[in-house]
């Protein structure tokens, strides 16, 4: 599941979320899939580590989809919006 924070939670612009079931992530990794759940379309240095000079290993969890550059203030705003949403039902 994924969505934009602004539209669904009234969070700051530029925020969003992605939820991936551990089982789906593990199955895609094991099968060598290059779909969204297997390998992200763009990888930066926070989603993988260099294994050899010409290859990399993706992180084992959903952090492989995170980007290095992040707006911490907006991230906290997204968290606050989620808390308010949960509290109001």
C-alpha distance (Angstrom), angle and dihedral (degrees) to the residues before:
residue distance angle dihedral
X1 . . .
X2 3.77 . .
X3 3.76 138.3 .
X4 3.74 146.8 156.9
X5 3.75 118.1 -88.1
X6 3.79 93.6 -144.0
X7 3.79 96.9 54.5
X8 3.79 101.7 38.1
X9 3.79 104.1 28.9
X10 3.83 103.8 22.3
X11 3.81 87.7 -119.2
X12 3.83 125.0 150.4
X13 3.81 120.1 -64.2
X14 3.78 115.7 -88.7
X15 3.80 95.6 32.3
X16 3.77 127.7 118.4
X17 3.75 143.6 148.3
X18 3.78 141.1 -129.0
X19 3.79 126.5 -163.8
X20 3.79 119.4 -167.6
X21 3.79 122.3 179.9
X22 3.80 110.5 -122.6
X23 3.81 90.4 -128.6
X24 3.81 92.8 54.2
X25 3.79 91.1 48.0
X26 3.81 92.2 48.2
X27 3.82 93.1 47.9
X28 3.80 93.1 49.4
X29 3.80 91.6 47.8
X30 3.79 92.3 48.2
X31 3.80 93.6 48.3
X32 3.82 92.6 49.8
X33 3.79 90.4 -122.9
X34 3.79 117.8 174.4
X35 3.79 92.1 -157.7
X36 3.79 121.9 116.2
X37 3.79 90.9 -82.5
X38 3.78 94.5 47.8
X39 3.77 105.7 44.0
X40 3.79 125.2 1.8
X41 3.81 117.0 -122.7
X42 3.81 88.7 -120.3
X43 3.79 125.5 30.5
X44 3.76 125.4 -168.3
X45 3.78 131.8 179.3
X46 3.81 94.1 -80.7
X47 3.83 95.0 57.1
X48 3.80 100.0 50.9
X49 3.78 143.4 16.2
X50 3.79 127.4 -133.4
X51 3.81 110.1 -105.3
X52 3.80 96.5 -179.7
X53 3.80 132.1 -6.0
X54 3.82 90.5 -84.8
X55 3.81 104.7 30.6
X56 3.77 140.2 53.1
X57 3.80 139.7 -159.0
X58 3.79 120.0 -134.6
X59 3.78 118.1 -129.8
X60 3.80 110.4 -97.9
X61 3.81 95.3 -122.3
X62 3.80 139.2 49.6
X63 3.81 90.4 -78.0
X64 3.80 85.2 88.4
X65 3.82 85.8 80.0
X66 3.80 95.7 53.0
X67 3.76 120.8 102.4
X68 3.78 122.6 -133.9
X69 3.76 96.8 -126.9
X70 3.79 109.5 68.8
X71 3.78 135.8 168.4
X72 3.79 102.6 -129.8
X73 3.81 94.1 -170.2
X74 3.82 90.7 53.9
X75 3.81 90.0 45.9
X76 3.80 90.1 55.6
X77 3.82 89.0 47.1
X78 3.81 89.6 53.5
X79 3.80 89.9 50.8
X80 3.83 91.6 49.4
X81 3.82 90.9 49.0
X82 3.81 90.8 51.2
X83 3.81 90.6 50.5
X84 3.81 91.6 51.2
X85 3.82 91.4 46.3
X86 3.79 91.9 51.2
X87 3.80 92.6 46.6
X88 3.81 93.0 51.3
X89 3.80 94.3 43.3
